[in-house]
Amino acid sequence: MAIARLIKKLSGRKTAPAGTGAAASGGNGAALDYPQEGETIVSPQYTFRVGAAGEPERVEISLNQGPWLPCRYAVGYWWYDWTGYTSGRYQAAVRVYTKGGQAAGGGTCEFQVSLEKTGKRRK
């Protein structure tokens, strides 16, 4: 499903439909595309992708209800490069600021990180 249609479909919902993996925007026109709901991240570096409709002034992400961190805009999406994290369960939330300075919160996405060393054999 194209991102514009996904955003339009999600824009009136408080939570994302099962299996979409997107944090619903609650009407603000933004959705967390990656990671998807329940996804396991196994890399020591990860880049979040947020799709936002319209022309937001800025987009921010919060991990585990921590501080709001700025995303960067490139190739039609908003991105957040994440490093220095540890294994565990996480929750991400996004918010969008319009050109008028209005902030609109979005839904949340729960995922986990598993940084087990590769190359180990499982017994």
N, CA, C and O atoms as CSV, one atom per row, in Angstrom:
chain,resi,resn,atom,element,x,y,z
A,1,MET,N,N,0.854,-1.164,0.000
A,1,MET,CA,C,0.000,0.000,0.000
A,1,MET,C,C,0.903,1.230,0.000
A,1,MET,O,O,1.836,1.316,0.798
A,2,ALA,N,N,0.632,2.169,-0.880
A,2,ALA,CA,C,1.424,3.387,-0.954
A,2,ALA,C,C,1.302,4.172,0.343
A,2,ALA,O,O,0.273,4.120,1.017
A,3,ILE,N,N,2.365,4.902,0.690
A,3,ILE,CA,C,2.382,5.617,1.965
A,3,ILE,C,C,1.259,6.643,2.049
A,3,ILE,O,O,0.661,6.799,3.114
A,4,ALA,N,N,0.956,7.339,0.976
A,4,ALA,CA,C,-0.111,8.344,1.010
A,4,ALA,C,C,-1.454,7.704,1.341
A,4,ALA,O,O,-2.233,8.257,2.118
A,5,ARG,N,N,-1.727,6.541,0.753
A,5,ARG,CA,C,-2.986,5.854,1.058
A,5,ARG,C,C,-2.986,5.329,2.485
A,5,ARG,O,O,-4.014,5.365,3.161
A,6,LEU,N,N,-1.830,4.837,2.951
A,6,LEU,CA,C,-1.738,4.344,4.322
A,6,LEU,C,C,-1.984,5.472,5.313
A,6,LEU,O,O,-2.720,5.298,6.284
A,7,ILE,N,N,-1.375,6.623,5.073
A,7,ILE,CA,C,-1.576,7.766,5.965
A,7,ILE,C,C,-3.035,8.183,5.963
A,7,ILE,O,O,-3.609,8.441,7.021
A,8,LYS,N,N,-3.634,8.252,4.796
A,8,LYS,CA,C,-5.040,8.639,4.705
A,8,LYS,C,C,-5.914,7.646,5.462
A,8,LYS,O,O,-6.837,8.040,6.175
A,9,LYS,N,N,-5.623,6.367,5.307
A,9,LYS,CA,C,-6.402,5.328,5.973
A,9,LYS,C,C,-6.242,5.407,7.490
A,9,LYS,O,O,-7.209,5.214,8.227
A,10,LEU,N,N,-5.022,5.690,7.961
A,10,LEU,CA,C,-4.741,5.713,9.391
A,10,LEU,C,C,-5.090,7.036,10.056
A,10,LEU,O,O,-5.186,7.096,11.282
A,11,SER,N,N,-5.280,8.080,9.292
A,11,SER,CA,C,-5.390,9.414,9.874
A,11,SER,C,C,-6.538,9.571,10.852
A,11,SER,O,O,-6.469,10.440,11.721
A,12,GLY,N,N,-7.579,8.781,10.753
A,12,GLY,CA,C,-8.690,8.916,11.677
A,12,GLY,C,C,-8.686,7.914,12.801
A,12,GLY,O,O,-9.641,7.873,13.577
A,13,ARG,N,N,-7.644,7.094,12.928
A,13,ARG,CA,C,-7.603,6.052,13.956
A,13,ARG,C,C,-6.667,6.428,15.079
A,13,ARG,O,O,-5.692,7.152,14.875
A,14,LYS,N,N,-6.965,5.937,16.260
A,14,LYS,CA,C,-6.100,6.183,17.422
A,14,LYS,C,C,-4.970,5.154,17.482
A,14,LYS,O,O,-3.901,5.451,18.014
A,15,THR,N,N,-5.186,3.955,16.949
A,15,THR,CA,C,-4.141,2.943,16.918
A,15,THR,C,C,-4.113,2.322,15.533
A,15,THR,O,O,-5.103,2.358,14.802
A,16,ALA,N,N,-2.991,1.764,15.186
A,16,ALA,CA,C,-2.839,1.157,13.866
A,16,ALA,C,C,-3.584,-0.164,13.801
A,16,ALA,O,O,-3.678,-0.873,14.804
A,17,PRO,N,N,-4.121,-0.508,12.617
A,17,PRO,CA,C,-4.762,-1.792,12.477
A,17,PRO,C,C,-3.734,-2.914,12.615
A,17,PRO,O,O,-2.557,-2.727,12.306
A,18,ALA,N,N,-4.175,-4.055,13.071
A,18,ALA,CA,C,-3.270,-5.188,13.285
A,18,ALA,C,C,-2.526,-5.524,12.006
A,18,ALA,O,O,-3.113,-5.596,10.926
A,19,GLY,N,N,-1.226,-5.727,12.147
A,19,GLY,CA,C,-0.417,-6.162,11.021
A,19,GLY,C,C,0.160,-5.049,10.179
A,19,GLY,O,O,0.976,-5.331,9.302
A,20,THR,N,N,-0.220,-3.778,10.396
A,20,THR,CA,C,0.326,-2.719,9.558
A,20,THR,C,C,1.700,-2.288,10.028
A,20,THR,O,O,2.543,-1.896,9.221
A,21,GLY,N,N,1.931,-2.358,11.340
A,21,GLY,CA,C,3.225,-1.960,11.865
A,21,GLY,C,C,3.410,-0.467,11.979
A,21,GLY,O,O,4.463,-0.026,12.437
A,22,ALA,N,N,2.439,0.330,11.586
A,22,ALA,CA,C,2.588,1.779,11.620
A,22,ALA,C,C,1.963,2.350,12.878
A,22,ALA,O,O,0.917,1.887,13.334
A,23,ALA,N,N,2.600,3.341,13.422
A,23,ALA,CA,C,1.997,4.068,14.539
A,23,ALA,C,C,1.009,5.042,13.931
A,23,ALA,O,O,1.392,5.911,13.148
A,24,ALA,N,N,-0.238,4.907,14.277
A,24,ALA,CA,C,-1.260,5.745,13.680
A,24,ALA,C,C,-1.116,7.172,14.141
A,24,ALA,O,O,-0.613,7.445,15.231
A,25,SER,N,N,-1.559,8.064,13.309
A,25,SER,CA,C,-1.316,9.470,13.549
A,25,SER,C,C,-2.396,10.163,14.342
A,25,SER,O,O,-2.168,11.277,14.812
A,26,GLY,N,N,-3.554,9.571,14.517
A,26,GLY,CA,C,-4.621,10.229,15.239
A,26,GLY,C,C,-5.080,11.504,14.557
A,26,GLY,O,O,-5.582,12.402,15.232
A,27,GLY,N,N,-4.926,11.620,13.223
A,27,GLY,CA,C,-5.411,12.759,12.471
A,27,GLY,C,C,-4.342,13.736,12.044
A,27,GLY,O,O,-4.657,14.704,11.352
A,28,ASN,N,N,-3.092,13.531,12.422
A,28,ASN,CA,C,-2.076,14.507,12.063
A,28,ASN,C,C,-1.367,14.177,10.762
A,28,ASN,O,O,-0.526,14.960,10.320
A,29,GLY,N,N,-1.667,13.075,10.143
A,29,GLY,CA,C,-1.050,12.734,8.871
A,29,GLY,C,C,0.355,12.191,8.982
A,29,GLY,O,O,1.153,12.406,8.069
A,30,ALA,N,N,0.701,11.497,10.056
A,30,ALA,CA,C,2.027,10.902,10.202
A,30,ALA,C,C,1.897,9.455,10.628
A,30,ALA,O,O,0.969,9.090,11.349
A,31,ALA,N,N,2.835,8.629,10.178
A,31,ALA,CA,C,2.847,7.222,10.562
A,31,ALA,C,C,4.288,6.740,10.643
A,31,ALA,O,O,5.098,7.035,9.765
A,32,LEU,N,N,4.602,6.002,11.694
A,32,LEU,CA,C,5.912,5.385,11.830
A,32,LEU,C,C,5.918,4.141,10.959
A,32,LEU,O,O,5.231,3.162,11.254
A,33,ASP,N,N,6.698,4.183,9.883
A,33,ASP,CA,C,6.749,3.061,8.937
A,33,ASP,C,C,7.645,1.930,9.434
A,33,ASP,O,O,7.288,0.755,9.345
A,34,TYR,N,N,8.812,2.300,9.958
A,34,TYR,CA,C,9.781,1.321,10.445
A,34,TYR,C,C,10.402,1.834,11.717
A,34,TYR,O,O,10.805,2.995,11.766
A,35,PRO,N,N,10.498,1.014,12.760
A,35,PRO,CA,C,10.202,-0.410,12.766
A,35,PRO,C,C,8.697,-0.652,12.778
A,35,PRO,O,O,7.905,0.243,13.072
A,36,GLN,N,N,8.334,-1.865,12.457
A,36,GLN,CA,C,6.938,-2.260,12.496
A,36,GLN,C,C,6.615,-2.830,13.874
A,36,GLN,O,O,7.502,-3.272,14.604
A,37,GLU,N,N,5.338,-2.811,14.209
A,37,GLU,CA,C,4.865,-3.331,15.493
A,37,GLU,C,C,5.394,-4.754,15.703
A,37,GLU,O,O,5.211,-5.619,14.847
A,38,GLY,N,N,6.051,-4.992,16.849
A,38,GLY,CA,C,6.549,-6.324,17.186
A,38,GLY,C,C,7.849,-6.712,16.512
A,38,GLY,O,O,8.341,-7.817,16.740
A,39,GLU,N,N,8.420,-5.854,15.697
A,39,GLU,CA,C,9.661,-6.171,14.987
A,39,GLU,C,C,10.814,-6.334,15.973
A,39,GLU,O,O,10.821,-5.715,17.037
A,40,THR,N,N,11.792,-7.174,15.613
A,40,THR,CA,C,13.007,-7.332,16.396
A,40,THR,C,C,14.174,-6.757,15.606
A,40,THR,O,O,14.444,-7.180,14.482
A,41,ILE,N,N,14.856,-5.799,16.199
A,41,ILE,CA,C,16.032,-5.174,15.587
A,41,ILE,C,C,17.257,-5.920,16.082
A,41,ILE,O,O,17.414,-6.129,17.285
A,42,VAL,N,N,18.129,-6.326,15.160
A,42,VAL,CA,C,19.312,-7.105,15.535
A,42,VAL,C,C,20.611,-6.386,15.179
A,42,VAL,O,O,21.692,-6.939,15.378
A,43,SER,N,N,20.525,-5.189,14.667
A,43,SER,CA,C,21.696,-4.427,14.252
A,43,SER,C,C,22.078,-3.392,15.306
A,43,SER,O,O,21.198,-2.874,15.994
A,44,PRO,N,N,23.364,-3.077,15.452
A,44,PRO,CA,C,23.773,-2.052,16.416
A,44,PRO,C,C,23.474,-0.626,15.947
A,44,PRO,O,O,23.716,0.327,16.687
A,45,GLN,N,N,22.953,-0.470,14.727
A,45,GLN,CA,C,22.522,0.819,14.189
A,45,GLN,C,C,21.185,0.610,13.508
A,45,GLN,O,O,20.953,-0.421,12.878
A,46,TYR,N,N,20.294,1.606,13.639
A,46,TYR,CA,C,18.967,1.474,13.033
A,46,TYR,C,C,18.470,2.862,12.652
A,46,TYR,O,O,18.748,3.842,13.343
A,47,THR,N,N,17.735,2.938,11.553
A,47,THR,CA,C,17.152,4.200,11.124
A,47,THR,C,C,15.641,4.057,11.069
A,47,THR,O,O,15.112,3.232,10.324
A,48,PHE,N,N,14.946,4.872,11.868
A,48,PHE,CA,C,13.485,4.913,11.881
A,48,PHE,C,C,13.024,5.698,10.657
A,48,PHE,O,O,13.684,6.648,10.235
A,49,ARG,N,N,11.881,5.294,10.087
A,49,ARG,CA,C,11.300,6.019,8.955
A,49,ARG,C,C,9.882,6.439,9.302
A,49,ARG,O,O,9.065,5.616,9.716
A,50,VAL,N,N,9.594,7.721,9.132
A,50,VAL,CA,C,8.281,8.277,9.414
A,50,VAL,C,C,7.738,8.899,8.131
A,50,VAL,O,O,8.409,9.705,7.488
A,51,GLY,N,N,6.525,8.517,7.771
A,51,GLY,CA,C,5.836,9.146,6.654
A,51,GLY,C,C,4.909,10.214,7.201
A,51,GLY,O,O,4.193,9.973,8.173
A,52,ALA,N,N,4.910,11.399,6.588
A,52,ALA,CA,C,4.059,12.488,7.061
A,52,ALA,C,C,3.401,13.161,5.863
A,52,ALA,O,O,4.067,13.515,4.890
A,53,ALA,N,N,2.090,13.331,5.947
A,53,ALA,CA,C,1.342,13.983,4.878
A,53,ALA,C,C,1.480,15.495,4.991
A,53,ALA,O,O,1.821,16.023,6.049
A,54,GLY,N,N,1.216,16.170,3.906
A,54,GLY,CA,C,1.288,17.623,3.908
A,54,GLY,C,C,2.724,18.094,3.941
A,54,GLY,O,O,3.626,17.417,3.448
A,55,GLU,N,N,2.926,19.257,4.524
A,55,GLU,CA,C,4.261,19.852,4.610
A,55,GLU,C,C,4.583,20.229,6.053
A,55,GLU,O,O,4.573,21.409,6.403
A,56,PRO,N,N,4.871,19.228,6.895
A,56,PRO,CA,C,5.183,19.553,8.296
A,56,PRO,C,C,6.480,20.350,8.392
A,56,PRO,O,O,7.386,20.202,7.572
A,57,GLU,N,N,6.542,21.201,9.416
A,57,GLU,CA,C,7.752,21.983,9.662
A,57,GLU,C,C,8.845,21.090,10.227
A,57,GLU,O,O,10.014,21.200,9.858
A,58,ARG,N,N,8.438,20.200,11.135
A,58,ARG,CA,C,9.401,19.242,11.695
A,58,ARG,C,C,8.654,18.039,12.256
A,58,ARG,O,O,7.457,18.090,12.536
A,59,VAL,N,N,9.412,16.952,12.409
A,59,VAL,CA,C,8.901,15.704,12.973
A,59,VAL,C,C,9.874,15.278,14.056
A,59,VAL,O,O,11.088,15.411,13.904
A,60,GLU,N,N,9.326,14.761,15.158
A,60,GLU,CA,C,10.162,14.303,16.267
A,60,GLU,C,C,9.750,12.901,16.675
A,60,GLU,O,O,8.624,12.467,16.432
A,61,ILE,N,N,10.685,12.206,17.299
A,61,ILE,CA,C,10.438,10.850,17.786
A,61,ILE,C,C,10.845,10.770,19.257
A,61,ILE,O,O,11.793,11.427,19.687
A,62,SER,N,N,10.121,9.963,20.013
A,62,SER,CA,C,10.446,9.724,21.418
A,62,SER,C,C,10.530,8.216,21.625
A,62,SER,O,O,9.670,7.469,21.159
A,63,LEU,N,N,11.561,7.780,22.321
A,63,LEU,CA,C,11.749,6.358,22.604
A,63,LEU,C,C,11.554,6.123,24.094
A,63,LEU,O,O,12.188,6.773,24.925
A,64,ASN,N,N,10.670,5.186,24.423
A,64,ASN,CA,C,10.368,4.848,25.817
A,64,ASN,C,C,9.997,6.081,26.638
A,64,ASN,O,O,10.435,6.235,27.778
A,65,GLN,N,N,9.200,6.941,26.055
A,65,GLN,CA,C,8.703,8.157,26.696
A,65,GLN,C,C,9.826,9.084,27.146
A,65,GLN,O,O,9.674,9.840,28.105
A,66,GLY,N,N,10.949,9.018,26.447
A,66,GLY,CA,C,12.083,9.897,26.733
A,66,GLY,C,C,11.920,11.231,26.030
A,66,GLY,O,O,10.821,11.575,25.594
A,67,PRO,N,N,13.006,11.985,25.917
A,67,PRO,CA,C,12.936,13.298,25.284
A,67,PRO,C,C,12.570,13.179,23.804
A,67,PRO,O,O,12.829,12.155,23.171
A,68,TRP,N,N,11.970,14.233,23.265
A,68,TRP,CA,C,11.627,14.275,21.848
A,68,TRP,C,C,12.874,14.628,21.060
A,68,TRP,O,O,13.546,15.618,21.349
A,69,LEU,N,N,13.178,13.810,20.063
A,69,LEU,CA,C,14.400,13.956,19.269
A,69,LEU,C,C,14.029,14.328,17.838
A,69,LEU,O,O,13.067,13.793,17.287
A,70,PRO,N,N,14.792,15.247,17.231
A,70,PRO,CA,C,14.450,15.695,15.878
A,70,PRO,C,C,14.763,14.640,14.816
A,70,PRO,O,O,15.784,13.956,14.878
A,71,CYS,N,N,13.872,14.529,13.856
A,71,CYS,CA,C,14.095,13.676,12.687
A,71,CYS,C,C,14.601,14.559,11.550
A,71,CYS,O,O,14.380,15.770,11.554
A,72,ARG,N,N,15.272,13.959,10.589
A,72,ARG,CA,C,15.750,14.698,9.413
A,72,ARG,C,C,14.887,14.336,8.224
A,72,ARG,O,O,14.351,13.229,8.157
A,73,TYR,N,N,14.746,15.252,7.287
A,73,TYR,CA,C,13.921,15.021,6.110
A,73,TYR,C,C,14.805,14.700,4.912
A,73,TYR,O,O,15.774,15.410,4.643
A,74,ALA,N,N,14.476,13.633,4.195
A,74,ALA,CA,C,15.192,13.262,2.971
A,74,ALA,C,C,14.320,12.328,2.155
A,74,ALA,O,O,13.611,11.489,2.712
A,75,VAL,N,N,14.368,12.463,0.862
A,75,VAL,CA,C,13.679,11.623,-0.124
A,75,VAL,C,C,12.220,11.314,0.239
A,75,VAL,O,O,11.769,10.177,0.105
A,76,GLY,N,N,11.499,12.326,0.694
A,76,GLY,CA,C,10.074,12.182,0.941
A,76,GLY,C,C,9.668,11.603,2.287
A,76,GLY,O,O,8.478,11.418,2.541
A,77,TYR,N,N,10.637,11.314,3.155
A,77,TYR,CA,C,10.344,10.748,4.479
A,77,TYR,C,C,11.146,11.493,5.543
A,77,TYR,O,O,12.081,12.236,5.242
A,78,TRP,N,N,10.754,11.271,6.785
A,78,TRP,CA,C,11.480,11.779,7.939
A,78,TRP,C,C,12.212,10.599,8.565
A,78,TRP,O,O,11.646,9.513,8.684
A,79,TRP,N,N,13.478,10.804,8.970
A,79,TRP,CA,C,14.348,9.730,9.428
A,79,TRP,C,C,14.975,10.081,10.770
A,79,TRP,O,O,15.257,11.244,11.057
A,80,TYR,N,N,15.185,9.054,11.581
A,80,TYR,CA,C,15.945,9.224,12.814
A,80,TYR,C,C,16.973,8.099,12.895
A,80,TYR,O,O,16.614,6.922,12.907
A,81,ASP,N,N,18.257,8.469,12.951
A,81,ASP,CA,C,19.351,7.503,13.039
A,81,ASP,C,C,19.614,7.203,14.508
A,81,ASP,O,O,19.907,8.105,15.293
A,82,TRP,N,N,19.506,5.927,14.875
A,82,TRP,CA,C,19.585,5.496,16.270
A,82,TRP,C,C,20.807,4.625,16.480
A,82,TRP,O,O,21.020,3.668,15.736
A,83,THR,N,N,21.612,4.939,17.481
A,83,THR,CA,C,22.787,4.133,17.836
A,83,THR,C,C,22.944,4.134,19.349
A,83,THR,O,O,22.282,4.903,20.046
A,84,GLY,N,N,23.813,3.277,19.853
A,84,GLY,CA,C,24.135,3.259,21.273
A,84,GLY,C,C,23.065,2.648,22.163
A,84,GLY,O,O,23.069,2.879,23.372
A,85,TYR,N,N,22.168,1.889,21.605
A,85,TYR,CA,C,21.093,1.277,22.388
A,85,TYR,C,C,21.490,-0.131,22.827
A,85,TYR,O,O,22.471,-0.697,22.344
A,86,THR,N,N,20.710,-0.677,23.747
A,86,THR,CA,C,20.966,-2.019,24.265
A,86,THR,C,C,19.773,-2.921,23.957
A,86,THR,O,O,18.722,-2.451,23.521
A,87,SER,N,N,19.945,-4.199,24.186
A,87,SER,CA,C,18.849,-5.152,23.989
A,87,SER,C,C,17.726,-4.843,24.967
A,87,SER,O,O,17.967,-4.380,26.082
A,88,GLY,N,N,16.508,-5.101,24.542
A,88,GLY,CA,C,15.357,-4.890,25.410
A,88,GLY,C,C,14.124,-4.524,24.615
A,88,GLY,O,O,14.130,-4.531,23.384
A,89,ARG,N,N,13.069,-4.205,25.338
A,89,ARG,CA,C,11.799,-3.795,24.730
A,89,ARG,C,C,11.744,-2.276,24.675
A,89,ARG,O,O,12.186,-1.589,25.596
A,90,TYR,N,N,11.196,-1.767,23.583
A,90,TYR,CA,C,11.120,-0.328,23.367
A,90,TYR,C,C,9.745,0.059,22.837
A,90,TYR,O,O,8.990,-0.763,22.317
A,91,GLN,N,N,9.456,1.347,22.992
A,91,GLN,CA,C,8.241,1.925,22.447
A,91,GLN,C,C,8.639,3.238,21.770
A,91,GLN,O,O,9.355,4.051,22.355
A,92,ALA,N,N,8.177,3.438,20.549
A,92,ALA,CA,C,8.460,4.673,19.823
A,92,ALA,C,C,7.157,5.417,19.575
A,92,ALA,O,O,6.119,4.809,19.313
A,93,ALA,N,N,7.228,6.742,19.663
A,93,ALA,CA,C,6.092,7.606,19.360
A,93,ALA,C,C,6.602,8.738,18.475
A,93,ALA,O,O,7.756,9.150,18.592
A,94,VAL,N,N,5.746,9.241,17.592
A,94,VAL,CA,C,6.118,10.355,16.727
A,94,VAL,C,C,5.155,11.512,16.929
A,94,VAL,O,O,4.001,11.323,17.314
A,95,ARG,N,N,5.652,12.716,16.660
A,95,ARG,CA,C,4.778,13.888,16.632
A,95,ARG,C,C,5.242,14.802,15.505
A,95,ARG,O,O,6.410,14.811,15.116
A,96,VAL,N,N,4.291,15.560,15.002
A,96,VAL,CA,C,4.521,16.423,13.849
A,96,VAL,C,C,4.190,17.859,14.245
A,96,VAL,O,O,3.218,18.108,14.959
A,97,TYR,N,N,5.004,18.795,13.776
A,97,TYR,CA,C,4.718,20.217,13.953
A,97,TYR,C,C,4.357,20.812,12.599
A,97,TYR,O,O,5.086,20.640,11.622
A,98,THR,N,N,3.238,21.506,12.547
A,98,THR,CA,C,2.826,22.165,11.309
A,98,THR,C,C,3.600,23.467,11.156
A,98,THR,O,O,4.279,23.908,12.083
A,99,LYS,N,N,3.493,24.072,9.992
A,99,LYS,CA,C,4.175,25.336,9.747
A,99,LYS,C,C,3.682,26.427,10.690
A,99,LYS,O,O,4.407,27.386,10.957
A,100,GLY,N,N,2.452,26.293,11.199
A,100,GLY,CA,C,1.922,27.246,12.159
A,100,GLY,C,C,2.390,26.993,13.586
A,100,GLY,O,O,2.012,27.732,14.494
A,101,GLY,N,N,3.205,25.964,13.802
A,101,GLY,CA,C,3.733,25.666,15.124
A,101,GLY,C,C,2.878,24.732,15.960
A,101,GLY,O,O,3.226,24.439,17.104
A,102,GLN,N,N,1.762,24.257,15.411
A,102,GLN,CA,C,0.896,23.333,16.138
A,102,GLN,C,C,1.533,21.947,16.170
A,102,GLN,O,O,1.998,21.444,15.147
A,103,ALA,N,N,1.549,21.335,17.353
A,103,ALA,CA,C,2.071,19.974,17.495
A,103,ALA,C,C,0.913,18.988,17.530
A,103,ALA,O,O,-0.110,19.249,18.162
A,104,ALA,N,N,1.068,17.883,16.867
A,104,ALA,CA,C,0.068,16.822,16.885
A,104,ALA,C,C,0.775,15.516,17.200
A,104,ALA,O,O,1.718,15.135,16.506
A,105,GLY,N,N,0.328,14.831,18.238
A,105,GLY,CA,C,0.930,13.560,18.631
A,105,GLY,C,C,0.411,12.419,17.784
A,105,GLY,O,O,-0.647,12.520,17.164
A,106,GLY,N,N,1.148,11.355,17.762
A,106,GLY,CA,C,0.749,10.171,17.016
A,106,GLY,C,C,0.592,8.973,17.929
A,106,GLY,O,O,0.634,9.112,19.151
A,107,GLY,N,N,0.416,7.819,17.358
A,107,GLY,CA,C,0.311,6.582,18.118
A,107,GLY,C,C,1.677,6.081,18.520
A,107,GLY,O,O,2.677,6.782,18.366
A,108,THR,N,N,1.718,4.874,19.033
A,108,THR,CA,C,2.978,4.278,19.458
A,108,THR,C,C,3.206,2.959,18.740
A,108,THR,O,O,2.273,2.350,18.217
A,109,CYS,N,N,4.434,2.537,18.724
A,109,CYS,CA,C,4.835,1.267,18.125
A,109,CYS,C,C,5.770,0.582,19.109
A,109,CYS,O,O,6.760,1.171,19.543
A,110,GLU,N,N,5.459,-0.659,19.461
A,110,GLU,CA,C,6.318,-1.418,20.357
A,110,GLU,C,C,7.150,-2.399,19.547
A,110,GLU,O,O,6.646,-3.067,18.644
A,111,PHE,N,N,8.436,-2.475,19.886
A,111,PHE,CA,C,9.369,-3.361,19.199
A,111,PHE,C,C,10.425,-3.788,20.198
A,111,PHE,O,O,10.428,-3.330,21.340
A,112,GLN,N,N,11.316,-4.660,19.774
A,112,GLN,CA,C,12.378,-5.094,20.679
A,112,GLN,C,C,13.715,-5.095,19.958
A,112,GLN,O,O,13.780,-5.112,18.728
A,113,VAL,N,N,14.771,-5.075,20.743
A,113,VAL,CA,C,16.135,-5.119,20.230
A,113,VAL,C,C,16.802,-6.346,20.819
A,113,VAL,O,O,16.727,-6.584,22.025
A,114,SER,N,N,17.454,-7.121,19.971
A,114,SER,CA,C,18.200,-8.295,20.409
A,114,SER,C,C,19.583,-8.225,19.766
A,114,SER,O,O,19.739,-8.502,18.576
A,115,LEU,N,N,20.573,-7.856,20.555
A,115,LEU,CA,C,21.930,-7.677,20.036
A,115,LEU,C,C,22.834,-8.850,20.396
A,115,LEU,O,O,23.982,-8.659,20.797
A,116,GLU,N,N,22.312,-10.058,20.252
A,116,GLU,CA,C,23.145,-11.234,20.503
A,116,GLU,C,C,24.280,-11.252,19.505
A,116,GLU,O,O,24.113,-10.866,18.348
A,117,LYS,N,N,25.417,-11.695,19.954
A,117,LYS,CA,C,26.567,-11.771,19.058
A,117,LYS,C,C,26.309,-12.768,17.959
A,117,LYS,O,O,25.851,-13.883,18.208
A,118,THR,N,N,26.607,-12.360,16.730
A,118,THR,CA,C,26.457,-13.267,15.598
A,118,THR,C,C,27.647,-14.215,15.566
A,118,THR,O,O,28.717,-13.903,16.088
A,119,GLY,N,N,27.458,-15.335,14.969
A,119,GLY,CA,C,28.517,-16.309,14.864
A,119,GLY,C,C,28.516,-17.321,15.985
A,119,GLY,O,O,29.226,-18.323,15.911
A,120,LYS,N,N,27.741,-17.083,17.013
A,120,LYS,CA,C,27.637,-18.059,18.105
A,120,LYS,C,C,26.711,-19.173,17.672
A,120,LYS,O,O,25.680,-18.932,17.043
A,121,ARG,N,N,27.072,-20.358,18.003
A,121,ARG,CA,C,26.209,-21.487,17.725
A,121,ARG,C,C,25.234,-21.689,18.856
A,121,ARG,O,O,25.587,-21.588,20.031
A,122,ARG,N,N,24.013,-21.972,18.491
A,122,ARG,CA,C,23.011,-22.270,19.507
A,122,ARG,C,C,23.033,-23.748,19.787
A,122,ARG,O,O,23.173,-24.560,18.873
A,123,LYS,N,N,22.896,-24.099,21.041
A,123,LYS,CA,C,22.901,-25.510,21.396
A,123,LYS,C,C,21.500,-25.988,21.601
A,123,LYS,O,O,21.287,-27.160,21.910
